[in-house]
Amino acid sequence: MSGSPPGAELKLVHSAGKDAAPAVPAAPNAEGVLRRIEWTVLRRLDGLLHGNYRTLFRGFGIDLADLREYQVNDDARTIDWNATARLQVPHVRQFNEDREVTAWFLVDLSGSVNFGAGATTKRAMAVDFVALVGRLLTRHGNRVGAVLYTDRVELVLPARGGRQHLLHLIDRIHKTGSAPRLGKPTRLGELLARALQAIKRRSVIFVLSDFISDPGWARALSLLGRRHEILAVRLYDALERELPDLGLVIVEDAETGQQMFVDTHDAGFRKRFSFLAAEREAALRAALSDAGADCIELSTEDELVDTLMRFARLRKRRAQLASGGVPPALTR
């Protein structure tokens, strides 16, 4: 642990005070989680989307069918600018859209996701995200599956539809990794490689993780993205980016259990922590970009509705680009 810089492999677990929370809170009932999401989040989201849930999945399941010459009244956003430049005649793209969406949740349940400085942990946010997106999909006849990981792949749940299947999936997420094993680091590459083997049909894949992992996962994510649509849901807590002045705190490696006292009153230490955390952020963003994965950040302080609306805007921009939309320079 001595070689681990702040903000990198170390995970801040709790303060040195006697009010420190347990690492993993008691798992709520899956039915209770889903009912809470339906009543408090899904209703608000339905109002914002006016019932059109497909707005969230715009661009998923669309395959290029053909190119043809531009005709009067064609949507200019479907112009393929590369083909137009090559052929010197405007061409538009035509698409086939699969109306059924199959989604998979690759959920990192390693020790570090049990952290949350406030009342909510990264793990709890992951469960709520899966419950919300899973319910959005299954109530319209789509299928969802999951691959669950702790320090190894624990479970592959095949994609199926229906509320009961979603409840089973939520329950398994709650129970998996609820008693973390210490001593083995997170290797996200193993989770992604298993998903590549298990998921045969083209799908929407949500990778829920804090991406605190041994290196080497970016190539596996890139390979997965060649076959599927990938969205990285990056879980984080604000305390992992910047430390306040809390005096002496206990920092624990969530995967080895090793602990050390840290004096957060030291301004120099806090500055170094923030610098290293920013370096890690930049490296993570670059790795996700190189792998071609969209990324939504989900903080332990975030509202799920706001996160899903950011997701909708992101997918709208991605769909416009995928359909050969007009370059920004030509729309000003």
C-alpha positions in Angstrom: 0.0 0.0 0.0 2.9 2.3 0.6 3.4 2.7 -3.1 -0.2 3.7 -3.8 -0.7 7.5 -4.4 -3.7 9.2 -3.0 -6.6 9.2 -5.4 -5.3 6.3 -7.4 -5.5 2.8 -5.9 -6.3 3.8 -2.4 -9.9 4.1 -1.5 -11.0 6.4 1.3 -13.3 4.3 3.4 -14.2 6.2 6.6 -13.1 8.9 9.0 -11.3 8.2 12.2 -14.2 9.3 14.2 -16.5 6.9 16.0 -19.4 7.8 13.7 -17.9 6.0 10.8 -20.5 4.0 8.8 -20.2 0.3 8.1 -18.7 -0.6 4.7 -21.8 -2.3 3.3 -25.3 -1.3 4.5 -28.0 -3.9 4.9 -29.5 -4.8 1.5 -33.1 -3.5 1.1 -35.8 -5.7 -0.4 -35.7 -5.7 -4.3 -39.4 -5.1 -4.5 -39.1 -2.1 -2.2 -36.2 -0.7 -4.4 -38.2 -1.1 -7.6 -41.4 0.4 -6.1 -39.4 3.4 -4.8 -37.9 3.9 -8.2 -41.2 3.6 -10.0 -43.0 6.1 -7.7 -40.3 8.7 -7.1 -38.1 8.6 -10.2 -39.9 6.9 -13.1 -43.0 9.1 -12.8 -40.9 12.3 -13.0 -38.9 10.9 -16.0 -42.1 10.0 -17.8 -43.3 13.6 -17.5 -40.1 15.0 -18.9 -40.0 12.5 -21.8 -43.8 12.7 -22.4 -44.0 8.9 -22.2 -41.5 8.5 -25.1 -38.9 6.2 -23.4 -37.2 5.6 -26.8 -35.8 9.1 -26.6 -33.3 7.6 -24.1 -32.2 4.9 -26.5 -32.1 7.0 -29.6 -29.5 5.5 -31.9 -29.3 2.1 -30.3 -30.0 -0.8 -32.6 -29.6 1.2 -35.8 -27.7 -0.4 -38.6 -26.6 1.2 -41.9 -28.7 -0.4 -44.7 -27.7 1.5 -47.9 -26.5 4.8 -49.5 -28.4 6.6 -52.2 -28.3 10.0 -53.9 -29.9 12.9 -52.1 -33.4 13.8 -53.2 -35.5 16.9 -52.6 -37.2 16.8 -49.1 -34.6 14.3 -47.7 -33.5 15.2 -44.1 -30.1 16.9 -44.5 -29.0 15.3 -41.2 -28.8 12.0 -43.0 -26.3 13.2 -45.6 -23.1 11.1 -45.6 -20.4 13.7 -45.9 -17.6 11.3 -46.6 -19.5 9.6 -49.4 -20.6 13.0 -50.8 -17.0 14.2 -50.9 -15.8 11.0 -52.5 -18.5 10.8 -55.2 -19.0 14.6 -55.7 -22.7 14.0 -55.5 -24.8 14.4 -52.2 -25.6 10.9 -50.8 -27.8 10.1 -47.8 -27.7 7.1 -45.4 -30.6 4.7 -45.0 -31.0 2.7 -41.8 -32.8 -0.3 -40.5 -33.8 0.0 -36.8 -34.4 -2.9 -34.5 -37.4 -1.9 -32.4 -36.4 -4.3 -29.6 -33.6 -3.3 -27.3 -31.6 -5.9 -25.4 -29.5 -4.4 -22.6 -26.8 -5.8 -20.4 -25.5 -4.4 -17.1 -21.9 -5.2 -16.4 -21.8 -4.3 -12.7 -18.5 -3.9 -10.7 -19.2 -4.8 -7.1 -15.6 -4.8 -5.9 -14.7 -3.4 -2.5 -14.3 0.2 -3.6 -17.9 0.6 -4.8 -19.0 0.2 -1.1 -17.7 3.7 -0.4 -19.9 6.8 0.1 -18.9 9.8 2.2 -22.6 10.6 2.9 -25.7 8.6 3.2 -25.4 6.9 -0.2 -22.7 4.6 -1.5 -21.6 4.1 -5.1 -23.0 0.6 -4.8 -26.5 1.9 -3.9 -26.4 4.3 -6.9 -25.5 1.4 -9.2 -28.5 -0.6 -7.9 -30.8 2.4 -8.5 -29.5 3.0 -12.0 -30.0 -0.7 -12.9 -33.5 -0.7 -11.4 -34.5 2.5 -13.3 -33.1 1.7 -16.7 -34.1 -2.0 -16.4 -37.7 -1.0 -15.6 -37.8 1.5 -18.5 -36.8 -1.3 -20.8 -38.7 -4.3 -19.5 -42.1 -2.5 -19.2 -41.9 -2.0 -23.0 -41.2 -5.7 -23.7 -37.4 -5.4 -23.9 -34.9 -7.8 -22.3 -32.1 -7.1 -19.8 -29.3 -9.3 -18.5 -26.3 -8.8 -16.2 -22.7 -9.9 -15.5 -21.7 -9.3 -11.9 -18.1 -9.0 -10.7 -16.4 -8.7 -7.3 -12.8 -9.7 -7.6 -13.9 -12.3 -10.1 -16.9 -12.9 -12.3 -19.6 -14.1 -9.9 -22.6 -14.5 -12.1 -24.0 -14.2 -15.7 -27.7 -13.6 -15.8 -29.1 -14.2 -19.3 -31.2 -11.4 -20.9 -34.9 -11.9 -20.3 -38.0 -9.7 -20.1 -40.5 -9.0 -17.4 -40.8 -7.5 -13.9 -40.0 -10.7 -12.1 -36.8 -11.1 -13.9 -35.7 -7.6 -13.1 -36.5 -8.1 -9.5 -34.4 -11.3 -9.5 -31.5 -9.3 -11.1 -31.8 -6.5 -8.5 -31.8 -9.1 -5.7 -28.7 -10.8 -7.0 -26.8 -7.5 -7.3 -27.7 -6.8 -3.6 -26.4 -10.2 -2.5 -23.3 -10.3 -4.6 -20.2 -9.0 -2.9 -22.1 -8.0 0.2 -19.3 -9.6 2.2 -16.2 -8.4 0.3 -13.1 -10.6 0.2 -9.8 -8.9 0.8 -6.5 -9.5 -0.9 -7.2 -9.6 -4.6 -7.2 -6.4 -6.8 -10.0 -5.4 -9.2 -9.3 -6.4 -12.8 -12.1 -5.0 -14.9 -10.6 -6.7 -18.0 -11.8 -10.0 -16.7 -15.4 -8.7 -16.5 -15.3 -7.3 -20.0 -13.7 -10.4 -21.5 -16.4 -12.6 -19.9 -19.1 -10.3 -21.3 -17.5 -10.5 -24.8 -17.8 -14.3 -24.5 -21.3 -14.4 -23.1 -23.2 -11.7 -25.1 -23.7 -12.9 -28.6 -26.6 -10.7 -29.9 -25.9 -7.0 -30.6 -26.9 -5.2 -27.4 -26.7 -2.0 -25.4 -24.1 -2.6 -22.7 -23.9 -0.4 -19.5 -20.6 -0.8 -17.7 -21.2 0.4 -14.1 -17.9 0.9 -12.3 -15.7 3.4 -10.5 -12.9 2.2 -12.8 -10.5 1.8 -9.9 -8.8 -1.2 -11.4 -5.6 -2.7 -12.5 -4.7 -1.5 -16.0 -5.4 -3.4 -19.2 -9.2 -3.1 -19.3 -9.3 -0.4 -22.1 -8.5 -2.9 -24.9 -11.2 -5.3 -23.7 -13.7 -2.5 -23.7 -12.6 -1.5 -27.2 -13.2 -5.1 -28.4 -16.6 -5.2 -26.8 -17.5 -1.9 -28.5 -16.9 -3.3 -31.9 -19.9 -5.6 -31.5 -22.1 -3.7 -29.1 -23.2 -0.2 -28.1 -21.3 0.7 -24.9 -22.1 3.3 -22.2 -19.7 3.6 -19.3 -21.5 4.7 -16.1 -18.7 6.0 -14.0 -19.6 5.8 -10.2 -17.8 8.3 -7.9 -17.9 10.2 -4.7 -16.8 13.8 -4.4 -14.4 12.9 -1.6 -12.4 10.8 -4.0 -11.5 13.9 -6.0 -10.8 16.4 -3.3 -10.3 16.0 0.4 -11.7 18.6 2.9 -9.8 19.5 6.1 -11.1 16.7 8.4 -8.0 16.4 10.6 -6.8 12.8 11.1 -8.8 10.2 9.1 -8.3 6.5 8.4 -7.7 5.6 4.8 -8.2 1.9 3.9 -7.3 -0.1 0.8 -10.8 -1.6 0.1 -9.2 -4.6 -1.5 -6.4 -5.5 0.9 -7.9 -4.1 4.1 -4.6 -2.2 5.0 -5.2 1.0 6.8 -3.2 4.2 7.6 -3.8 7.5 9.3 -3.7 10.6 7.1 -3.5 14.2 8.3 -5.9 16.0 6.0 -5.1 19.2 7.9 -1.9 19.2 5.9 -2.6 21.6 2.9 0.3 20.1 1.0 -1.1 16.6 1.3 -4.6 17.7 0.2 -3.0 19.5 -2.8 -1.1 16.4 -3.8 -4.2 14.2 -3.4 -6.2 16.5 -5.7 -3.4 16.6 -8.3 -3.1 12.8 -8.5 -6.9 12.5 -8.6 -7.0 14.9 -11.5 -4.3 12.9 -13.3 -6.3 9.8 -12.8 -9.4 11.5 -14.2 -7.6 12.6 -17.3 -6.2 9.1 -17.9 -9.6 7.5 -17.4 -11.3 9.9 -19.8 -8.6 9.3 -22.4 -9.0 5.5 -22.0 -12.8 5.6 -22.5 -12.5 7.9 -25.5 -9.9 5.7 -27.1 -12.2 2.7 -26.6 -15.1 4.6 -28.3 -17.3 4.5 -25.2 -19.7 7.2 -24.2 -19.5 8.0 -20.5 -22.1 9.2 -18.0 -20.8 10.2 -14.5 -23.0 9.2 -11.6 -22.1 10.7 -8.2 -23.4 9.6 -4.9 -25.0 13.0 -4.7 -26.7 13.0 -8.1 -30.4 12.8 -8.9 -31.1 9.9 -11.2 -33.6 11.9 -13.3 -30.9 14.5 -14.1 -28.4 11.7 -15.0 -30.9 10.0 -17.3 -31.7 13.4 -19.1 -27.9 13.9 -19.6 -27.9 10.4 -21.0 -30.7 11.3 -23.4 -28.9 14.4 -24.7 -25.7 12.4 -25.1 -27.5 9.8 -27.2 -29.2 12.4 -29.3 -25.9 13.9 -30.3 -24.4 10.5 -30.9 -27.4 9.5 -33.1 -27.0 12.7 -35.2 -23.3 12.0 -35.8 -24.0 8.3 -36.6 -26.7 9.3 -39.2 -24.3 11.6 -41.0 -25.7 14.8 -39.4 -24.7 18.2 -40.7 -21.3 19.2 -39.3 -21.5 22.0 -36.7 -19.6 24.4 -38.9 -22.4 24.2 -41.5 -25.3 24.7 -39.1 -24.2 28.0 -37.6 
